[in-house]
Amino acid sequence: MFTLFPGMFGGVLGESIIGRAMAHDRLEVRLHNFREHATDRHHTVDDYPYGGGPGMVLKPESLFTAVEAALGTPPSCPVILLTPQGKPFQQKDAERLAQFPAFALLCGHYGGVDERIRQHLATEELSIGDYVLTGGELAAMVVMDAVARLIPGVLGSEESPASDSHTTGLLQYPLYTRPPEFRGWSVPEVLLSGNHQAIARWRRRQALLRTREKRPDLLVKADLTEEDRRFLNEQEP
């Protein structure tokens, strides 16, 4: 992680699933403050944009030097720039990144980064949404969390990620736990039946209905079976 504000990661790296994974050596996160590689007396990492305009721009020198010092020349792993101009980050990206032994995240800040960082240092660009943050640190935390939970041993159950929303191309089915009745609201009988085939069928159909209700755009890309399509057609009003 290459950032100007490593302190922002303290809570995320020390708590919950990520904290436990690091404590048990399932996950390693290295923070590099690239301001330490600035060579002037004020440790300057930004400057006014050529051509004028608002905001400040991250200079290329310290970020290039920091990345090359940590990862070599050329870098030994993917180098990902977090930017609103990047490709939208999706579950399939998390799954892809989880296959790498390591990858680096570049946290931009201020008004943007010098274009030479984008062109000659970053190997790809990712965005977590169509909005602008004050810096790339929060986006980096999102990417890190989404990838980390796919690493074997990080979650308590190896099956958990397989049923997550978006992993199958659909939203997740409704979840219930004890008590079986609360304030008059009962858990669906099929979930209490012990019939695993019936439960799997119910969950698949509920995922289909929930996706159609909340994110119908996902159905266009989802890998649907003939039975799925027939079920959805039968549910049309």
C-alpha positions as CSV (number, residue, x, y, z in Angstrom):
1,M,0.0,0.0,0.0
2,F,1.5,3.3,-1.1
3,T,-0.1,6.2,0.8
4,L,0.6,9.6,2.3
5,F,-1.5,8.7,5.4
6,P,-0.6,5.2,6.7
7,G,-2.3,6.1,10.0
8,M,-5.7,5.8,8.3
9,F,-5.3,2.0,8.0
10,G,-4.7,1.4,11.7
11,G,-8.2,0.5,12.7
12,V,-8.9,-1.6,9.6
13,L,-5.7,-3.6,9.9
14,G,-6.0,-4.1,13.7
15,E,-9.6,-5.2,14.0
16,S,-12.1,-7.9,13.0
17,I,-11.4,-10.4,10.2
18,I,-8.5,-8.5,8.7
19,G,-6.8,-8.1,12.1
20,R,-7.2,-11.8,12.9
21,A,-5.9,-12.8,9.5
22,M,-2.8,-10.7,9.9
23,A,-2.2,-12.0,13.4
24,H,-2.3,-15.6,12.1
25,D,-0.1,-14.8,9.1
26,R,-2.9,-15.5,6.6
27,L,-2.5,-12.0,5.3
28,E,0.4,-9.5,5.1
29,V,-0.1,-5.8,4.4
30,R,2.8,-3.4,4.0
31,L,2.3,0.3,4.2
32,H,4.7,2.6,2.4
33,N,4.6,6.4,3.0
34,F,5.9,7.7,-0.3
35,R,6.4,11.2,1.3
36,E,9.6,9.7,2.9
37,H,11.0,9.5,-0.6
38,A,10.7,13.2,-1.4
39,T,14.1,14.7,-1.6
40,D,13.5,18.4,-0.8
41,R,13.7,19.9,2.7
42,H,9.9,20.2,2.9
43,H,9.2,16.7,1.6
44,T,7.0,18.1,-1.1
45,V,4.9,15.5,-3.0
46,D,2.5,17.8,-4.8
47,D,2.5,20.9,-7.0
48,Y,0.3,23.2,-9.0
49,P,-1.0,21.8,-12.3
50,Y,0.7,23.0,-15.5
51,G,-1.8,25.1,-17.5
52,G,-3.5,26.3,-14.4
53,G,-6.6,25.1,-12.7
54,P,-7.8,24.3,-9.1
55,G,-6.2,21.8,-6.8
56,M,-2.8,20.2,-6.5
57,V,-1.3,17.3,-8.4
58,L,0.8,14.5,-7.0
59,K,4.3,14.7,-8.4
60,P,5.8,11.6,-10.0
61,E,9.3,11.5,-8.4
62,S,8.5,10.2,-4.8
63,L,5.9,7.7,-5.9
64,F,8.0,6.2,-8.6
65,T,11.0,6.0,-6.2
66,A,8.9,4.4,-3.4
67,V,7.4,1.8,-5.6
68,E,10.7,0.9,-7.3
69,A,12.4,0.7,-3.9
70,A,9.8,-1.7,-2.6
71,L,9.0,-3.7,-5.7
72,G,12.0,-3.4,-8.0
73,T,12.2,-2.1,-11.6
74,P,10.0,-3.1,-13.2
75,P,7.6,-3.8,-10.3
76,S,7.4,-7.5,-9.4
77,C,3.6,-7.4,-9.0
78,P,0.5,-5.6,-10.4
79,V,0.4,-1.9,-9.4
80,I,-3.1,-0.6,-9.1
81,L,-4.0,3.1,-9.0
82,L,-7.2,3.9,-7.2
83,T,-8.9,6.7,-9.1
84,P,-12.4,7.8,-10.1
85,Q,-11.3,7.3,-13.7
86,G,-10.6,3.6,-13.2
87,K,-12.6,0.6,-14.2
88,P,-15.4,-0.1,-11.8
89,F,-14.2,-2.6,-9.1
90,Q,-16.4,-5.8,-9.1
91,Q,-16.4,-9.1,-7.4
92,K,-14.6,-10.7,-10.4
93,D,-11.8,-8.3,-9.9
94,A,-11.5,-9.3,-6.2
95,E,-11.4,-13.0,-7.3
96,R,-8.7,-12.2,-9.9
97,L,-6.5,-10.2,-7.5
98,A,-6.8,-12.9,-4.8
99,Q,-4.9,-15.3,-7.2
100,F,-1.8,-13.1,-7.1
101,P,0.9,-13.7,-4.5
102,A,1.0,-9.9,-4.0
103,F,-0.3,-6.7,-5.6
104,A,0.3,-3.0,-4.8
105,L,-2.3,-0.2,-4.3
106,L,-1.5,3.4,-5.1
107,C,-3.6,5.9,-3.0
108,G,-3.9,9.1,-4.9
109,H,-4.7,12.4,-3.1
110,Y,-5.3,16.0,-3.7
111,G,-6.6,16.9,-7.2
112,G,-5.2,13.9,-8.9
113,V,-1.9,12.3,-10.0
114,D,0.6,13.3,-12.6
115,E,-0.3,11.6,-15.9
116,R,3.1,9.9,-16.0
117,I,2.1,7.9,-12.9
118,R,-0.9,6.6,-14.7
119,Q,0.9,5.9,-17.9
120,H,4.2,4.4,-16.8
121,L,3.8,3.2,-13.2
122,A,0.3,1.8,-12.7
123,T,-0.5,-1.4,-14.5
124,E,-4.3,-0.9,-14.1
125,E,-6.7,1.6,-12.6
126,L,-9.7,0.8,-10.4
127,S,-12.6,2.8,-9.1
128,I,-15.0,1.8,-6.3
129,G,-17.8,4.0,-7.6
130,D,-18.9,7.0,-9.5
131,Y,-18.1,9.5,-6.9
132,V,-15.0,11.3,-5.7
133,L,-13.2,10.8,-2.3
134,T,-10.6,13.0,-0.7
135,G,-8.0,10.3,-1.3
136,G,-7.5,6.7,-2.4
137,E,-7.1,5.3,1.1
138,L,-10.7,4.4,1.7
139,A,-10.9,2.9,-1.8
140,A,-7.8,0.9,-1.0
141,M,-9.4,-0.4,2.2
142,V,-12.4,-1.6,0.2
143,V,-10.3,-3.4,-2.4
144,M,-8.1,-4.9,0.3
145,D,-11.1,-6.2,2.3
146,A,-12.9,-7.7,-0.7
147,V,-9.7,-9.5,-1.8
148,A,-8.6,-10.6,1.7
149,R,-11.8,-12.5,2.5
150,L,-11.2,-14.7,-0.5
151,I,-7.8,-15.9,0.7
152,P,-8.0,-19.4,2.1
153,G,-8.1,-19.4,5.9
154,V,-9.2,-15.7,6.3
155,L,-12.9,-16.5,6.8
156,G,-14.1,-19.1,9.3
157,S,-15.8,-21.1,6.5
158,E,-14.3,-21.7,3.2
159,E,-17.8,-22.0,1.7
160,S,-18.9,-18.5,2.8
161,P,-17.6,-16.5,-0.2
162,A,-19.2,-18.9,-2.6
163,S,-22.7,-17.8,-1.6
164,D,-22.0,-14.1,-1.4
165,S,-23.9,-11.6,-3.4
166,H,-22.3,-11.1,-6.9
167,T,-20.1,-14.2,-6.6
168,T,-22.7,-16.2,-8.5
169,G,-23.8,-13.2,-10.6
170,L,-26.9,-12.9,-8.4
171,L,-27.7,-11.1,-5.2
172,Q,-27.7,-13.4,-2.1
173,Y,-30.8,-15.2,-1.0
174,P,-32.5,-14.2,2.3
175,L,-30.8,-15.3,5.5
176,Y,-32.5,-16.4,8.7
177,T,-31.2,-17.6,12.1
178,R,-32.7,-18.4,15.6
179,P,-35.3,-17.9,16.9
180,P,-37.7,-19.6,14.4
181,E,-40.4,-17.0,15.2
182,F,-39.9,-13.4,16.2
183,R,-42.7,-10.9,16.8
184,G,-45.0,-13.1,14.7
185,W,-42.6,-13.3,11.8
186,S,-41.6,-16.9,11.1
187,V,-38.7,-18.5,9.3
188,P,-39.8,-20.2,6.0
189,E,-40.6,-23.8,6.7
190,V,-38.4,-25.1,4.0
191,L,-35.3,-23.9,5.9
192,L,-36.3,-25.9,9.0
193,S,-37.1,-29.0,7.0
194,G,-33.6,-30.5,6.8
195,N,-34.2,-31.2,3.1
196,H,-31.0,-29.9,1.6
197,Q,-32.2,-30.2,-2.0
198,A,-35.3,-28.3,-1.3
199,I,-33.4,-25.6,0.6
200,A,-30.9,-25.2,-2.3
201,R,-33.8,-24.8,-4.7
202,W,-35.6,-22.3,-2.5
203,R,-32.4,-20.3,-2.1
204,R,-31.7,-20.2,-5.8
205,R,-35.2,-19.0,-6.6
206,Q,-35.1,-16.4,-3.9
207,A,-31.8,-15.1,-5.2
208,L,-33.4,-14.9,-8.7
209,L,-36.4,-13.0,-7.3
210,R,-34.3,-10.6,-5.2
211,T,-32.0,-9.9,-8.1
212,R,-34.9,-9.1,-10.4
213,E,-36.4,-6.8,-7.8
214,K,-33.3,-4.9,-6.7
215,R,-30.7,-5.3,-9.5
216,P,-32.5,-6.4,-12.7
217,D,-29.4,-5.3,-14.7
218,L,-27.5,-8.3,-13.2
219,L,-29.8,-10.8,-14.7
220,V,-28.7,-9.7,-18.2
221,K,-25.2,-11.0,-17.4
222,A,-26.0,-13.8,-15.0
223,D,-25.4,-17.4,-16.0
224,L,-29.0,-18.6,-15.9
225,T,-30.2,-22.2,-16.5
226,E,-33.3,-23.1,-18.4
227,E,-35.0,-23.9,-15.1
228,D,-34.0,-20.4,-13.8
229,R,-35.6,-18.7,-16.8
230,R,-38.7,-20.8,-16.6
231,F,-39.1,-20.0,-13.0
232,L,-38.7,-16.3,-13.6
233,N,-41.2,-16.4,-16.5
234,E,-43.7,-18.1,-14.2
235,Q,-43.4,-15.4,-11.7
236,E,-44.2,-12.6,-14.1
237,P,-47.3,-10.7,-12.9
